[in-house]
């Protein structure tokens, strides 16, 4: 694939089950900045014709540190669990390096600071000069093409993601709902009201 490096495959035993991993390095520069992004693909050993798919954008604070300000870490764990249990068709998790809805970790922390002052997630991104959601899913299409996948059951609540992936494959949506908490109630409300998430 043009401007993409693809790693070898390796085994990944996890608490959810046994998976195969492969990395796709997206090459590119902006000015003097090396903007290469290394995405991770996690699959079950068997992939059927219509695998269960989760496209998960990196959230260091939620996925690694267990932040309660979002639902990302909970969604990641639930997706891994459901994919591991989908024995008939198998599944895939594409972990995109698009932190903070595509604005990066540095800017995400600045957005967190604005949220501490009362901004919601959309207002904070816009105040920093970004769109409400800066993510791009073009690499997902290339990954699915590489795996020769034409149809998926997509684990998402995000209509924008459904529309984006429908340009590459046939998509049937499966919802992914995790328990809310006192710290992310406003966050989830904003996702529903301002970003149209199906919650």
Steps between C-alpha positions, in 0.01 A plus 500: 500500500625846414642696797418218743737254664350175628661299777516125541226328699551390861301323771341705777358304795279728715260473791219505242639220284769425244546740209729574206649849466641693207605864467434736209735799489350794314784711361478874453633844590356843564764769453799387705290267718526125458134407527527125458226317690533140613157338524439157653270229366388229743317202352367166609690206344198433276330775300168415335320678217331754731728554800418710803700823469590771749683807369638654818680833507785518748412646840806477724321648800204262475657187351814492716438717807132420547367856471138530604449815288417293191371153405801403285672253731172323573415480130842358417471225761143414400595486132793267569274276706225486236745441215666215691160338561385531137621150412304451176611806301790623714588863517746783478592807700675781314675725751549838331766740624262798494512620859240752616274463194802571284652804679783315676589448864647847563188675373275249674652594836436865417141404411472321837609825669222688322254230602605561861381859445157387378545448126357182351719284272376661179536856634851424625620367164353799316652746750841349423447556126396147401182344367277307739645179355825503300526127432551344157413139418673459162760263648217274621388448142853399402529258793167333418606475135826333606304240699253462211204586721186619319238491778518569874290522812628828637507555876427872527257767614650760264298571182797684346708184529222291343483740205878510457543122502200447271716651224728195527285203608143396570424601860247367748515681833519333841467735798766512770376641830700518822385615843516876551633667814476837673812628316392421142124569503547844340752356253251236385221758483717715272581203276129432462374856458781665304664209315191287443629188672243223533491474879 
